[in-house]
Amino acid sequence: MSDDATLSAFRLADSFLPDGSHTASYGLEQFAQADRVTDADDLEALLETYLRRQVGPADLVALRAAHAGAGASEGDLDAVLRADRRLAATTLAAEFRESATAAGERLLQLQCEVRESPLLARYADRVDAGDAPGIHPAVLGAATAVAGVEAREACLLCCHAFVTGLLGAAQRLLALGHTDAQRVLVALRPAMRAAVDDSAGRTLDDMTPFAPLVDVLAAEHERADRRLFVS
């Protein structure tokens, strides 16, 4: 990749990016409240489950399809929209869809403001018109393609950003120090690579997210009386 693409990847993976991801825990809050995640070991196991059962077989598949569409010679917006809609349809937990859509819409708006791209501008118009949800992994796939970030690096970026976002949430929910958070982040590298590898041979028809306990606790979180996070 070019230096510009590498720097764009760093920016898109940075927690400083104002896409609102810090407001979501993707069910981690409910796991903590139910005492199912109480320490760094529990957290690592849960995040590995997310990577292997949700991110790899679903999020990254949509990201790759959107990346391929946006990176086509003349830009295939229809392919991006198909990936966007399919991922939203296969995401069972309502709070997860809403969180990912809110983050995706903010990311798409931000990208349109900082980078001139006719494809992203048309994508934003279609999202505004209600033709597509603008779910985060699909938006990230399109944005990284436009920035010249290669597909595998874009998938790794997505995994890293997802994990660091949940580690940040865990520091607010658990007695998790910065050093333990870094240990978990390093320990999850094999799971991140496995999730990326798993997504490589899948099409949109092969998206198979399956984490039933996550879905159950996400549904419980929707009905919780007090919530620190939106999901």
C-alpha positions, 0 to 999 in steps of 0.5 A: 500500500502507499504511505497515504493509504497506510496513514488512512488506515491508521486514522480509520482504526484510531479510537480518536475517530468520531464515529460514536463507537465508544457508546456501544458495548455490543452486549458486553455490558449485559455480560458484565451485569450477569457476572458472565464476564468478570476478568481479563480471561473471561473477556478474552474468551468472549471477544474471541467468540465475537471474532470467530462467530460474528465478525469473521463470518458476517461483518468481514464478509460484508466488508470485503464485498463492499470493498470489492464494489467500491474498488471496481474500475468505475465503482460498483455502488450496487455491490456496496448496497447489497453488502450493506443490506445483507449484513443488516438483515443477518444481524439479529440483535436490534441494538447491534443493528442500531449501533452499527448503523449509527456508527456507519452513518457517522463514518460515511458522513465524516469520510464525505467531508474529509475526502472527495469521492463521488462513490461515497457521496452517492452512497451517502445519498442512498443512505439518506434516502433510506435505500440502504442502512449504512451499516458500519462494516460495509461503510468501512469496506467502501471507505478503505477501498476508496482510500487505497487500503487493501482488503486484507488490511481493511479486515484486520483494521476492522477487527482491531477497531472492534476489539479496542472499542470493546476493551475500552468499554470493558475498562468502564465496566470491569476492574480492567487495567491498561496493561491487562487490556493490552495483554488481551489485545495481543492475545487476540491476534490469532483470532483476528487473523483466523476471522480474516482468513475465514471471511476470505472464501465467503460470499454474501450468501455464505454469511453465517453468524452464530452466537446465540448467547450473545443474541439472548443477552443483547435482547436482555440489555434492550429491556434493562432499566439502567444502561451505560451503553446503547448496546 
